[in-house]
Amino acid sequence: MEGYSNYEVLSFLSYYQNLEIYINSFLDLMSEKLFNVSDKKKY
């Protein structure tokens, strides 16, 4: 049981890290688009 629980924790951590990277890149992309839109409106 110990080995199984350790594997579960590791897989959860790796999944969470990948999710965090995906969310950060998505937020960067959205903020870039928002900045581009605001720049176009200004000028």
PLY file of the C-alpha trace (Angstrom):
ply
format ascii 1.0
element vertex 43
property float x
property float y
property float z
element edge 42
property int vertex1
property int vertex2
end_header
0.00 0.00 0.00
2.83 2.41 0.77
4.33 2.13 -2.70
0.93 2.66 -4.29
0.22 5.79 -2.25
3.68 7.19 -3.08
3.05 6.60 -6.78
-0.31 8.37 -6.49
1.31 11.40 -4.85
4.07 11.57 -7.46
1.65 11.30 -10.38
-0.55 13.98 -8.82
2.43 16.32 -8.35
3.64 15.86 -11.93
0.08 16.40 -13.21
-0.25 19.58 -11.11
3.12 20.90 -12.38
2.08 20.34 -16.00
-1.25 22.03 -15.31
0.51 25.01 -13.73
2.83 25.39 -16.73
-0.14 25.18 -19.11
-2.12 27.79 -17.14
0.86 30.16 -16.95
1.49 29.96 -20.71
-2.24 30.46 -21.35
-2.32 33.55 -19.10
0.77 34.95 -20.83
-0.89 34.48 -24.20
-4.13 36.13 -23.06
-2.33 39.09 -21.48
-0.33 39.53 -24.70
-3.56 39.65 -26.71
-5.14 42.08 -24.24
-2.10 44.36 -24.39
-2.12 44.27 -28.19
-5.81 45.18 -28.27
-5.35 48.06 -25.83
-2.35 49.33 -27.83
-4.41 49.30 -31.02
-7.19 51.24 -29.30
-4.77 53.85 -27.96
-2.96 54.56 -31.23
0 1
1 2
2 3
3 4
4 5
5 6
6 7
7 8
8 9
9 10
10 11
11 12
12 13
13 14
14 15
15 16
16 17
17 18
18 19
19 20
20 21
21 22
22 23
23 24
24 25
25 26
26 27
27 28
28 29
29 30
30 31
31 32
32 33
33 34
34 35
35 36
36 37
37 38
38 39
39 40
40 41
41 42
